Amino acid sequence: MKVKIALLLLIAGLSGSPVSAQVSASLNGYLSNMQSVMFENADGQWVSDNLVHNRLNFKTYFGSHLRFNAELRNRFMYGETVKYFPGYADLIDKDQGWQDLTWNLASDSSYLINTSIDRLFLDFSLGRFQLTVGRQRINWGMNFVWNPNDIFNSYSFFDFDYVERPGSDAVRLQMYINSTSTFEMVGKINQDDQWSLAGLVKFSLAGTDFQFLGGVLDEKEFVIGTGFSGYLGPVSLSGELSYLDPIEDNNPQPSVFIGGLGAGYNTPFNLYIQFEYLYNQAAEESQISSFNDFYYRNLTVRDLSFAPHTLFGSLTYPITPLINLGVSGMFFPKINGLYMGPSLDFSLRNDLDFSLYIQYFEFDFNQGPVQKANLGFLRLKWSF
């Protein structure tokens, strides 16, 4: 019922636009096929899966002030994860937004067809003001891997196949004060009908971007934060810090600081070096005890990581203009955890890309047996 109401509201908004406005539309997206394998030891049992992933991005412009966006992802999954992972279909069917815009269209013992609308909004701009209503991406982060300032829709670094990232059901008002300064207010509602309300001020000073934010998350806790992004000579620097404080005294979650620093440097021979550090005080009480809990969980700003201290580093190098080679890694000191991720991207032509990704994990949860996981992904992607 909520979905029907949302669509009716959007249609009503569109029909209220001036008849004389010039209407134009566009459609783009991609279609990819990705084969994946997962195993603990090479001589042990391998889990093999396949994902056909299609994305459609519809945009309609009503003159120069009003835009309507509808974007969805369709996924056809089959293989051993769907077959042997109890509750996997229910996990994929979950929608974190106020509107349930995710559906399993068909499923059986070894396959699953799912569609999800992750963008559905009206955007109206006039002068210095811009108003966006509906499911949208609200990105307040400034770092590369972990974003403590991205309080509305956190995401996982390891989900590389979802470059668009999740959206929020929200109302967003932005005011462009001048060419380098903005102010915005966002009201978001989640699947439990809980409101989040926050504001952000962003400005530039001496060639560096700064931001300050504050508000209430899910009617449960206050949040304040700050971030920056700029350069120190040839080195790019960024940082974010957020403080979360429960509103109610009986809230079991403690007050916490979450902060990160990042740096990047492009060498004279085109090797790009990147480092990042995250401190997550909330992870002191982490309940994650298995690889599946870590890899498949729905992220919030409190559980950006499951270790209090996390280090990240990456190297990327364009072997040719068409071939890009990279490797990234993470270290989780408290639990002797390790991640390594080499990758290869090959542009076959302007609209066709071939990619190879490997993810290796090793964790010592709660001083128990060391858990290992190896994942490999082979993807062919056509963009249109």
N, C-alpha and C positions, 0 to 999 in steps of 0.2 A: 504493500500500500504506500509506504514511504517513497519507493522508487517512482510510482505513478505520480505522486504529488510533486516530487522534484522535477520530473519531466514536464508536467503541466506548467509549473512556474517558469521554467526556462522557455517553453513555447510562448507563454503569455508575454514574457519579457521581449522576445523576438518580435511578436506581432505588434507590440507597442512602439516599435521603432518607426521613424518617419518613412512614409511611403516613397518619398522622393530620394531617399538615401540610395547611393549606388551600392549594389550587393555584389560581392565576389566571394569565391570559395576556393579552397585548396585541399588536396589530399596527398599525404605521403606516408611512408612507413617502411617496414622491412619484413622479410621472410627469411628465417634461418633454420638450419637443421644442425643439431648438436648431439654427437655421440659422447657418452661419458662412461667411465668405469670407476669403481671404488673398491679398495681392498686394504687390508691391514698389512699383510705380508704377500710378496709377489708369488710365493709358492702356495698361498692359501686360497680361500674362496674369493672370487671376483664378483662384484655386483655390476651389471651392465644395464644402461638405460639409454633412451633416445628421447629428445625433445624437439618438436617442431614448433617454432615460436613465430607468431605473426603479430605485427603491431600496425594499427591504423590510426592516423592523426587527421581529424577533420577540423578545418577552421573556416568560419564564415564571417566576413566583414560586412557590416552594415554602415557604409560611409566610413569616415575617418575616426569616429568616436566609440563605436560599439563593435565588439567581437564576441563570437560564440565558439568555444572549443569543446570538442568531444574526442577523447583519445582512449583507446582500449587495446588490451593485449589478449590474444587467443593462444592457448597452449594445448598441444596434443602430446601427452606423455605416455610412454609405454616402456615396460621393462620390469626388472626385478625389484626395484624400490617400491613401485606401485603394488607389486604382487605380494611382497613379503613384509612391508612396513605397515603394521596395524595402525589404522587411523590416518594414513597419509592423505586419503581423499578429503577427509574432514579438515585436515590442516591446510590444504590448498584452498578449500572453500571458505576459509575465514576472511572476513572483511573488517578492518579495524575502524572504518569510518562510521558516521552516524547513519548514512544510507548503506544498505547492503547491496553493493553493486558488483558482487562476485558470485558466479554461479558455476557449478559443475554441470555441464550440459549432458554429459554421458560418462559412465564409468562402469568398469567390470573388474574382473580379478587381476588383469594385468595392463589395463590402459585407462586413461583419464583425459577428458576434454574439458577444459576450463576457460572461461572468459571473464575478464575483469575490466571495468571502467575505472581508470585511475585519474582521469581528468574530465570534468564536466562542469564548465563554468561560463558565466557571462562577465565580460570585462568592459568597463565603461571609463573613458578618459575624457577629461575636459580641462584644458589649461594645465595647471600644476597638479591636478588631482586625478587619481586613478582608483576606481572601485572594482574589486573582483569578488564575485559571489559564486560559490559552488566548490566542487572538489578541485583542488589546485595544489601545486608544489610551492611550499614556502621555505625557502632556503636561506637561513641566517648564518650558516657556517662560513668560516674563513680558512680553516685548515683543510688538508687533503684527505686524511684517513678518518679521523675522529672529530666530531663537531659538537662540543658541549653547548654552543650557542644555538644549535639547530634543534630547538625544543619542541617543534610541532610534528616532525616526521623524520625520525632517525632511520638510518639504513646501515646495512652491513657491507663492509669493504669487500667481502668475499663473494657477494652476489654480483659478479662482473657482467652477467648477461642481462641485467636490469638497469641499464644506464639512465633511464628516465627517473628512477627512484619513486617511492610512494607519494601519494598526495593526501591532503587533509580536507575535510568538509568544513569550510571556513568562510568568513567575510573579512576581506582585507582592504583597508583604506590607506593609500600612499599619497603623501604630499611631497613634491619636489621643491624644496626651499630655494635651491639654486643648482648650478651645474655639478656641485660636489657634495651637497647635503640633502638628506631625505629624512622624513619622519613617517612612521607607519604604525597603524593599530591593527591587530588581528584578533578576531574572536573565532574559536574553533569548538566544535561539539563532537564527542566521540560516540562509540557504539553503546555506551552506558548512559547516554544523555547528559554527560558531564561537560561543563564548559571550561575552556581555557581562554584567558584574555591577557594579552601582552602587548607592549609597545616597544619600538626600536627607534633610536636616533643614530644616524650615520653621517659622518662628515670627514673631510680630508684636512690634514694639517701637516705642513712641511713635507709634502709628497707621500704621506702615510695615511691610510684609511683607518678610522677608529669608529667603534660602535658601542652603544650602551643599551641594554634592554632590561625590562622588568615586567612582572605580571604574576598571574596565578595559573597553575597547571591542574587541569582535571578537578577543580574545586577542592584540591587536597593540599597543595603546597605552594608557597611563594617561591619565585625565582628572580634572581637578579644576575646580570652577566655583563661582560665586556669582551671586546676583541679588537685585533688590529691586523693590518696587512700592509707590507711595504718592502723597501729594499735597503740593504746596507751594502753599498757598492754593488758588486755583481750578484750578491746573494739575496734571494727573496726570503723574507721572514714573515711569519704569521703566528698568531696566538689567540686562544680563547679561554675564558674562565667563567664558570657559572656556579652559583651557590643556591642550593635548594633547601628550603626550610618548611617542614610540615605545619599546616595551619592548626590542626588539633593536637593537643598535648598527648592524647592517647594513640596517635598514629605510630605504628610499630617501626616505621622507617625513620632513621636519624637524619639530622641536618648534615649535608655533605658539600664538599667542594669538588668540582670536576674541572680540570684544566689541561690544556695541551699547548705545545710549542712545535712549530715546524720550520724547516729551512730547505731551500733548494738552490742548486748551482748548476748552470749549464757551462761545461768546460769549453775551451777553445776548439776542441776536436769533437764537439757535439754529443759528448757523453753527459747525460743529465743525472745528477746525484741528488737524492732527496732523503731527508731524515725527519722523523717526528716522534714526539714523546707525549704520552698521556698519563696523567695522574687521576685516578678515579677512587675517591674515598668510599663511595658506595660499594665498591667491589670487596671491601674488607669483610662484608657479610654475604658474599656470593654463595648461592646454593647450587651452582652448576657443578655436576659431578661426572658428566659423561660427554663424549664428543657430540652426540646427537643433541643434547640439551644446549650445547654451545653453538652448533652450526645452524640449527633450524629454529632458534627462538625468535620471537618478535621483539625487536629492539625498542627501548625507550632511552631517554637521555641518561637515566641512572645506570643502565647496564651496557654502556658502550663497550666496556671490556669486563671480563670476569676476574681480572687481576688488578691490584692497586696501581702497579707500575707496568707500563707496556712501552716497548721501544720498536720503532719501525724504520726500515731503510730500503731504498730501491735504487736501481741503476737501469736506465733505458738508453738505448743507442740505435740510431737509424743506420743499419748496415748499407742500405741503399734508400733512395726516396720512396721505394715501395715496400721495403722490408724493415720492420722494427723489432728489435730484440730487447727483452727486459727481464729483470729478476727482482723480486721483492722478498722481504723477510720481516718477521716479528719475533721478539723475545719477551717472555713473561717470567721475570726473575723469581717471583714468589713460589711458583709451581713448577719451575724448570720447564716451562712450555716453550715450544718452538714452532714457527711456521716458515716455510720456504715456498716461493711461487714463481718459477720461471715461466716466461710467455713468449710467443712468437706471433706477430701479426704480418700478414702478407696481402697487399692490395693487388688482386688479380686484374682489376680494371676499376674505373671510377665508381661503379655501383656494386662490385663484388669483392668480398674480403674472406680470406681464410685465416683462421686463428687456432693456435694450440696453447692450452693453459694446463699447468700442473700445480696442484696444491698438496703440500705435505705437512702434516700436523703431528706433533708429539707432545703429550701432556702427562703430568703427574698429579692428578686430582687427589687432594686430601691424603697425600703421601701413600696412595694406593698403587696398584700395578700401573706401569706406564702404558698409556693408550696411544696407539698410532693409527693414522689414517692417510691413505694415499688416494688422491682424486685426479683423474685426467679428463680433459675436455677437448674435443675436436669439433670445430664449428665452421660452417660455410654460411655466409650471410649476404643476402641480396637486398639492396636498398632501392627504393623507388620514390 
